[in-house]
Every structure is written in C-alpha cells, then in structure tokens.
C-alpha cells in the first residue's frame, strides 16, 4: 500500500502478478548505470525475499528497490518528477502568498 512505511518482499511468477494485463521489461537505466552481473542480481534478490523493507512513495519505492537490485543504486525517475512537481507548486504558492495574490480572510459565504 502507498500508505504503508514497510513492504514485504515476495517472490512470485510474473504471470501470477500481471494476469492478463500487458507488460514489458524496461531496463531504461542500462545506458546510465551498468547492470550488475546476473548472478549478483539473483543473489541480492534472494537475500531480501521474506524480509520487510522500508517503503516510501517518494524516496524508497518499488522502482528504487528494483534499480538497487539491478544497478546497485536506487533511482526512480517517477519519484524525481513527483518531487520536482511538489517543489514547484510549493514555491509558486509561496510566491503568490508573498505577492498578496491570495487574499486573506475572503471566503464565500453560502446561506
């Protein structure tokens, strides 16, 4: 769950996870980060099966987890985009507030 701070690592067959949905393997970071040897990836994966690991949607999500296993570094382009969006919105609200573009105390009253 995205609302949990922990996740249980399980090993499942891909067909059991995706069912009839379409999927594709995406090794999009292979040009940026050299993949570890397959034996090392398998060893790392087997080590965490059955363990509870920390989970955070923005800084430690499933993409971070699999890239850590594959490349030895946890990265998530999706999370980075989300963080950038939150930072931009926060900065914009701060600027608007500073400039007085959000009037104080004006609420529509519906009776």
N, C-alpha and C positions, 0 to 999 in steps of 0.2 A: 504494500500500500504506500502511496505517496505521503501519507500522513504518519508513517512509522519512522523511527530513527534506527531501526535494525531490520535486517533481511536474513532469511535462512537460505543458504546456498544449497541447491538441489541439483542432481544430475537427472536429466530427462531426455528422452529421444526427441529430436526436433519435430518429427511428425506428430508426437503427442502434444507438443506445445502449440504448434501452428494450426493443427487440424486441417481444414480445407482452405485456409487462407493462403494467399500467395506470399512468398518471401524471396529474398535474395541475400546472398552473402555480400557484406560490404566491408572491405578492408581498405577503406578510404584513406587511412593514415599510413599505409605502407610506403609511400614515397617520402613522407616526412620522418617517420620513425621506423628503423629497420626491425622487422619482426624477429622475435627470439626463435631459437630452434624449436621445432615442433615438439621434441621430447621435453624441453623445458616448459613449454606452454602446458602440456599434458600434466607434467609433474606439479606445476603450480595449481592447476585446476583441481586435480585430485586431492591436493592438500587441504583445500577450503571446503570440499563437499561435506555437508552436515554441520558446518560452522555458522554461527550467527555473526554477521559483519555489520559495521556501521553503514547507515544509509541516509543520504540527504539529497534531495532532488537537484539542488544546485551545485553542490561541491563533492558529492560522493554517490553518484547514481549508477545505474546498470552499465551505461556506456563507459564511465570511469573504470568500473570493475573489469569489463572485458578488455579494455585497452591496457589496463595494468597487467593483466594476464598475458596478453599478446606482445606488448612492446616493453613492458617493464616501467611504463609511465601511464598514469591515469589521466586521460584527456576526454573532454566532452565538448564538442563544438556547439551542440544544442544548449547545454548549460551556459556556455560562454555567451551565446546570443541572448539567452533569457536574462542573464545578469546585466549585460550591456543595456538591454531594454529597460530593466528596472532602474538602473543608474540614470539613464536618460530621462525617464519620466520623473524621477525624484528631483533631478536637477532642474527640470522645466517647472515643476510645481514650486520649487524654491525660488526661482527667478520671478515667476508670476506673483508669488506672495510678496517678495521684496519690492516689486514694482507696484504693488497695490492693485493688481488686476483681479484679485479675488476679494471682493468687498466683504468687510466684516459684518457680521450680525444681520445680513439681509437674507431673510428666509421667507419664502412664500407661505402665506397662511391660507389654508383651505378650510372653510367652515361650511 
